[in-house]
Amino acid sequence: MSRSRELRSERALAALRILMGGIFVAVWYDNLVKGLYGGKGYADFIRHYADTTPFRWYGRLLSSVVIPNAAVFGRLQMVVELIVFGLFLLAGFLTPVAAVLAAGFFVAVLLGSWAIDWQGTYVTMIAILLAVAIGQAGRTWGIDALLARRNPRPEVPIY
């Protein structure tokens, strides 16, 4: 692969990383304005997923663990969505870790929304996030590039 083609590929992955970070920040803001991170708002939101998912085991998990602790889970999701999924991806900081965690988050959303949303949206987002993680997209236009200069081959690829 020529260096110019490799550079285009790196920039394309970085652009996807930034896009996904921007999506998380935008959705985070919308959810914040709607009050979905507070106890009642979060419980009502999750209850809809619990009641409509065709995966009964997942619905039971949401109903027995998440909804009774909605205030805690709502605040946790509020912080993780903004910082790890949004800002880390935008800044390209610990990109493989942030992208894999975000992909896992979308797997949970996919399971919950199976009966009410088009699954292809979440599958596409999961694929993009895994490509961003594997491609270490933070090493282009990101803080991970600075970390890689200090240690280009970490034992665990966290950047």
Secondary structure, 3 states (H helix, E strand, C coil): CCHHHHHHHHHHHHHHHHHHHHHHHHHHHHHHHHCCCCHHHHHHHHHHHHHHCCCHHHHHHHHHHHHHHHHHHHHHHHHHHHHHHHHHHHHCCCHHHHHHHHHHHHHHHHHHHCCCCCHHHHHHHHHHHHHHHHCCHHHCCCHHHHHHHHCCCCCCCCC
